[in-house]
Amino acid sequence: MADMLVHLLTLPDIDAYAAGYHAQGIRVIRAMAPDMKKITAWVEGRFGACWASECAVAFTHQPITCFIAVKEKEILGFACYEATGKAFFGPIGVREDMRGSGIGAGLLLHCLHGLRELGYAYGIIGGVGPVPFYEKTVNATLIPDSTPGIYRDLLG
Ligand SMILES: CC(C)(COP(=O)(O)OP(=O)(O)OC[C@H]1O[C@@H](n2cnc3c(N)ncnc32)[C@H](O)[C@@H]1OP(=O)(O)O)[C@@H](O)C(=O)NCCC(=O)NCCS
């Protein structure tokens, strides 16, 4: 799994994607500390213990470096930054039946704007899965020789 690089000074506007999910009553909001257990349990149930652990790290920062997609009180997706490592984006996951509505792009862009606000000029997407998703939404490019990268000593 390679890493990708994103230029944070030329990020697209969030609104292009937000219109689609706003029309369905879905919002992307910064996670709140009182919801930490609820959110990390949701992540663990759908995406496993490793992603839940990275998500828990996002709750150690102020502001919290995790965004969630919600409809009323229901969690539909999550994404984190500054969790796996400095300047890193991820993990990200959208509930399976809600994919394809722009929620993933909304979560990604909120997090990348968050990284920019921390002062970084570039962000790193660690150990990518869906390369075209990142190429298409934020013009990310694969980093040569980036495998195995930061996850090389992962136990499980
Ligand atoms: C990757 C993921 C977060 C994308 O979420 P999503 O809500 O379906 O994505 P969006 O609807 O915002 O997609 C935005 C654009 O990227 C494209 N896209 C999304 N996933 C894609 C994929 N796997 N391959 C190619 N293009 C993809 C969409 O078609 C859309 O393009 P459009 O603007 O032309 O319509 C979601 O599929 C997911 O949770 N996957 C499982 C977890 C995962 O793999 N996380 C990434 C780990 S690095």
The ligand as a Gaussian input file, in Angstrom:
#p B3LYP/6-31G(d) Opt

LIG

0 1
 C      -13.371000       5.458000      -0.116000
 C      -14.712000       5.934000       0.453000
 C      -14.445000       6.665000       1.769000
 C      -15.357000       6.896000      -0.557000
 O      -16.550000       7.403000       0.014000
 P      -17.810000       7.821000      -0.881000
 O      -18.745000       8.553000      -0.016000
 O      -18.332000       6.634000      -1.608000
 O      -17.106000       8.773000      -1.959000
 P      -17.781000       9.995000      -2.739000
 O      -19.185000       9.645000      -3.062000
 O      -17.539000      11.233000      -1.979000
 O      -16.895000       9.997000      -4.065000
 C      -16.290000      11.172000      -4.577000
 C      -15.792000      10.857000      -5.974000
 O      -14.803000       9.820000      -5.935000
 C      -15.225000       8.700000      -6.715000
 N      -14.887000       7.467000      -6.006000
 C      -15.238000       7.129000      -4.763000
 N      -14.730000       5.909000      -4.444000
 C      -14.055000       5.491000      -5.526000
 C      -13.326000       4.321000      -5.824000
 N      -13.187000       3.324000      -4.943000
 N      -12.741000       4.226000      -7.038000
 C      -12.888000       5.210000      -7.972000
 N      -13.566000       6.379000      -7.730000
 C      -14.159000       6.498000      -6.536000
 C      -16.727000       8.841000      -6.854000
 O      -17.200000       8.212000      -8.012000
 C      -16.907000      10.331000      -6.882000
 O      -16.660000      10.814000      -8.180000
 P      -17.632000      11.939000      -8.863000
 O      -17.352000      13.196000      -8.085000
 O      -17.176000      11.984000     -10.252000
 O      -19.017000      11.424000      -8.674000
 C      -15.683000       4.738000       0.673000
 O      -15.805000       4.005000      -0.532000
 C      -15.297000       3.791000       1.792000
 O      -15.668000       3.982000       2.952000
 N      -14.538000       2.726000       1.453000
 C      -14.154000       1.718000       2.446000
 C      -13.070000       2.225000       3.349000
 C      -11.820000       2.648000       2.567000
 O      -11.377000       1.987000       1.632000
 N      -11.224000       3.781000       3.003000
 C      -10.036000       4.340000       2.369000
 C       -8.790000       3.824000       3.011000
 S       -7.329000       4.578000       2.292000

